[in-house]
């Protein structure tokens, strides 16, 4: 069982930056691919960025060059650095942990942290 706790959301002006953190409890954090998803009002949840257990990353086209995902396995934490924020980045951001472990798929979600980009 893994519990995920996001932090770092808030209100920021367009062009500003925020860093989201997701602290994971439990064991074998480095066996999970970690991802950030977001859900804007009235929209479906969508993938923002993912980082695999070996550090490979992938981003949604809309955030490439502005957002950076990273992980610190010693701290069981994944981060999302968000720069040059736009109003359309306003959403609840969710942390996700996913792995296939001896044929069993494990997946966990955090409760989300709200990001509002507005002047």
C-alpha positions in Angstrom: 0.0 0.0 0.0 1.3 3.5 -0.9 -0.1 6.8 0.3 0.6 9.9 -1.7 0.4 13.4 -0.3 0.7 16.4 -2.7 1.7 19.9 -1.6 2.8 23.2 -3.2 -0.4 24.3 -5.0 -1.8 27.8 -4.8 -2.5 31.0 -6.6 0.1 32.3 -9.0 0.1 35.0 -11.6 0.5 34.2 -15.3 4.2 33.8 -16.1 5.0 32.7 -12.6 6.3 29.4 -11.2 5.2 26.8 -8.7 6.8 23.6 -7.5 4.6 20.7 -6.6 5.8 17.9 -4.3 4.4 14.5 -3.8 5.6 12.5 -0.8 5.0 8.8 -0.9 4.8 6.5 2.1 5.4 2.8 2.0 8.2 0.8 0.6 10.0 0.3 -2.7 9.2 3.8 -4.0 11.8 3.4 -6.7 9.9 0.5 -8.2 7.1 2.9 -9.2 6.7 5.1 -12.2 5.5 8.4 -10.8 3.2 10.8 -12.7 1.4 14.1 -12.4 -2.1 14.4 -13.8 -4.4 17.3 -13.8 -8.1 17.9 -14.0 -9.6 21.3 -14.9 -13.3 22.1 -14.2 -15.5 20.2 -16.6 -12.6 18.4 -18.2 -11.3 14.9 -18.0 -8.2 14.1 -16.0 -5.1 14.2 -18.2 -1.5 13.2 -18.0 1.0 16.1 -17.5 4.3 14.3 -16.9 5.6 10.9 -15.9 9.0 9.7 -14.7 9.9 6.0 -14.7 11.8 4.1 -12.1 15.0 4.6 -14.1 14.5 8.3 -14.5 13.1 8.5 -18.1 10.6 11.3 -18.5 7.7 12.1 -20.8 5.5 15.2 -21.0 2.3 16.4 -22.5 3.0 18.5 -25.5 1.3 21.5 -23.9 3.8 21.6 -21.1 7.1 20.6 -22.8 9.8 23.1 -22.1 7.9 24.7 -19.2 7.4 21.9 -16.7 10.0 19.5 -15.3 9.3 16.3 -13.4 12.0 14.9 -11.1 12.2 12.4 -8.3 14.3 11.9 -5.2 14.2 8.2 -4.3 16.0 8.9 -1.0 13.2 11.1 0.1 10.4 9.1 -1.6 9.3 12.3 -3.3 8.4 13.4 -6.8 8.4 17.0 -7.9 6.8 19.0 -10.7 8.5 22.3 -11.4 6.1 24.5 -13.3 7.4 27.6 -15.0 5.8 30.2 -17.3 2.4 29.3 -16.0 -0.7 30.1 -18.1 -4.3 30.5 -17.0 -5.1 27.3 -18.9 -2.8 25.4 -16.5 -5.4 26.1 -13.7 -6.5 22.7 -12.4 -6.3 20.2 -9.6 -3.0 18.4 -9.9 -2.8 14.7 -8.8 0.1 12.5 -8.1 0.1 9.0 -9.4 2.2 5.9 -8.6 2.0 2.9 -10.9 3.9 -0.3 -11.3 3.6 -3.9 -12.5 4.9 -6.1 -9.7 5.2 -9.8 -10.5 2.3 -9.6 -12.8 0.1 -7.5 -10.5 -0.7 -3.9 -11.4 -0.5 -1.5 -8.5 -1.8 2.1 -8.9 -2.3 4.8 -6.3 -3.6 8.4 -6.4 -3.1 11.4 -4.1 -5.9 13.7 -3.1 -4.8 16.5 -5.4 -3.5 20.0 -4.9 -5.2 23.0 -6.6 -3.2 25.3 -8.9 -4.8 28.6 -9.9 -3.1 30.8 -12.5 -4.8 34.2 -12.5 -3.9 37.9 -12.3 
